[in-house]
Amino acid sequence: MKCSVCGKEIETTFLGKINGNYVKSAGKAYSVCSSCFKVNKETIKTKINK
């Protein structure tokens, strides 16, 4: 799975869960890596909606 902000591959655990977070915007859930999630959430939403 790739990060919706930077495009890097997100690592997963052995159970298939991502080492990151999901951000909901406009009714959809986008996967975001942990390094991008450290940025303000509003900044992430504006980058996803572009």
C-alpha positions in Angstrom: 0.0 0.0 0.0 1.3 3.5 -0.8 1.1 6.7 1.1 -1.5 9.1 -0.4 0.7 12.2 0.3 4.3 11.2 -0.5 3.8 8.0 -2.5 6.2 5.9 -0.5 5.4 2.3 0.2 3.9 1.9 3.7 5.3 -1.0 5.8 2.8 -3.6 7.0 2.8 -5.9 10.1 2.7 -9.6 9.8 -1.1 -9.4 10.2 -1.4 -7.1 7.2 -2.0 -3.9 9.2 -0.2 -0.8 8.0 2.4 1.1 10.1 0.6 4.4 9.5 -2.8 5.9 9.8 -5.9 6.5 7.8 -7.2 10.0 7.1 -10.8 10.5 6.1 -11.5 13.3 3.5 -14.6 13.7 1.3 -16.1 10.4 2.4 -13.0 8.3 1.5 -10.3 6.9 3.7 -6.7 7.5 2.5 -3.6 5.7 3.9 -0.9 8.0 5.2 2.6 6.9 6.4 3.7 7.7 9.9 6.2 10.3 8.8 3.6 12.3 6.8 1.1 12.0 9.6 3.4 14.0 11.9 2.4 17.0 9.8 -0.7 18.9 10.6 -3.9 17.0 9.6 -5.4 19.9 7.7 -2.2 20.1 5.6 -2.6 16.5 4.8 -6.2 16.9 3.7 -5.3 19.8 1.4 -2.6 17.7 -0.3 -4.9 14.7 -0.7 -7.7 16.7 -2.3 -5.4 18.2 -5.0 
